[in-house]
Amino acid sequence: MISDIERQYAIEQFYYREASLLDGRQYQQWLSLVSESIRYVMPARVNALVNNRQRGEEAMIAIDNELEGSDGLGCPIREESYAHLFVRVDRAYKMNSWADNPPARTRRIIGNVEVLDHSDESVRVRSNFHLFFARPGSDNFIYSGQRNDQLLMIDGNFKIADREVIMDYANIDVPTLGLIF
Amino acid sequence: MKISDLVSDDAAYVSRKAWTDQRVYELEKKGIFAKAWLFLGHESQIKNPGDFVQAYMCETPIILARGEDRKIYASINSCSHRGLPVCRADHGNTKRFLCPYHNWSYRVDGSLVAIPQEKLLTNKPDKSVLGLKAVPRVESWRGMIFGCFDESVQSLDSYLGDMRFYLDAFFERFDNGIEFIGAPHRWTINANWKLPMENQLGDVNHGPFLHSAVIPAEANEEIFSVGWSAVPEPGHGATFRLMPEGTDNAHVAWGMEGMGAILGGAEIQEYLFEIQAKAAERVGNIRSRMKGLTYGVYPNLSFLWSNTSFKVSHPRGPNKVEYWSWAVVPADAPDAIKKILRTNYSSFFGPGGILEQEDSEAWMQQYLGSNIDFADDKPYFYGLGLGEEKPHPDLPGMLSVTANEYYARAFFSRWRSALEAVNDSRELIASSKQVSADDI
């Protein structure tokens, strides 16, 4: 059994390594951190009608009210599997992936890493990110969001088995939400 | 500069100014967005009394709602008192919209219910004339709701004309029609509104090149060999593959090419085969062999059949567009099937789509290219396939191979006429004032 502090340290190190691979454009190596059964979801975010009967309660302005995720019959922004992520990674190394030619410069800061739940095989972790994104010929952008992950412990290494990315947009004024967050 | 200088008589040349000039944009509002049928939403989004969604007509915010009388209403989302938007949610169901400033309240049909201040006053205002401004014409076709600011506009049916033949090739495949699911994805692109429109109106010609990192070569070969570009009316367009007689279902069925069908397993494949098996009976032999690509409805609505989404290119000045898109699914499909089908849209298109990111980049770069100095004597060439389009014995409109840019020439001819029809618009005085790159 490892202590809570050791677990926290291992997870944070894993996220730093992951961020470093993504900022270093080493997406093929990143893919090796991902379980082949991964579910990668980015809910859509809407301006919801406030429910009168919930006034005075936290539920009235709960973030969940704004999300169209994969469970409902709305339309999430992304609902992807390993195959989708593989195509994205594959595209990055082609001559004609024009939106990334030349590629953007990115810098991810991962923080507020909270372990929500854990067993010997699996942990559920919430973390926040800020991602600076400088696109040649265009502009600089900041992406801000939260990740709700399930990480599996496989042969002593973490693998990302489930990731839900909650973006903090009101209006989407970034070039793409198709990055790996 | 004259309006006629923006587009040559044969429409083989289109000026850079058509994309960037603020005065051209003001004329587009008067000549096009004040006159044409504009897409507002789909009836499946507002099934019950009190249901509403937001929409836009050009830059004007609209509330589209199902009234207590079950009729459809479109009103401008701006209070009659001080102009604030009275509807602040993207969609929902409500009895009243409340203006935050002084709490004037409205029914979803736009009629004014209450002015809280009036009880303190002797002369009561006439509330019957103080409702939200109604969009004067609202009509539906196959559940698609359009509005028009011009009361004297032709009927929606005749406006769509033979475009209905091509739209029905998709819509009529399903026993209970289609529905839009979820709120629209909406995002801004620093581009002129006409380029996203042109892209879907008939420009499958860019696919094999801009998207070659992702679209497989076989798919492009199929478009080259059996692809058609149809222009049923100038300004509308449809592109599709017309598969030969006897093509098996796996190669003609709508949806089979998407990631959803490839990864979704037996359940989704069976569903798509069932739809295709009934297609000839429902839409006739020739239309059952159509495997659609992109559609456009003048001036700014697109339907991407291959990835089943509707898109609207809402202008926000000459240099910015707010692009909206919705996933479209058969209304009576089981929920599990709808969830798989929606990924055929979101994986490739929308703000996170793997193909979309290349399109947005191209549209943004086209704006920058249009807004440079010292190149106004070099209009864009729109002459590919000039004069090679012709009628077809079984398909309405003018038909051509997909590399022919007739779809765009027809659009820009109609666009030029619409601008010329605006009073006192024929002289567009040349000036050095352009929207600068710093403004975008």
Interface residues (C-beta under 8 A of the other chain):
Chain A: M42 A44 V46 N47 A48 L49 V50 E68 S70 L73 G74 C75 P76 I77 R78 E79 E80 S81 A83 H84 V87 R88 R91 K94 M95 N96 S97 W98 A99 G137 S138 N171 I172 D173 V174 P175 T176 L177 G178
Chain B: R88 A89 D90 H91 G92 N93 T94 I181 G182 A183 H185 R186 W187 T188 F209 L210 S212 A213 V214 M259 L263 W326 A327 D335 K338 K339 R342 T343 Y345 S346 S347 G350 P351 G352 G353 I354 E356 Q357 E358 S360 E361 A362 M364 Q365 L368
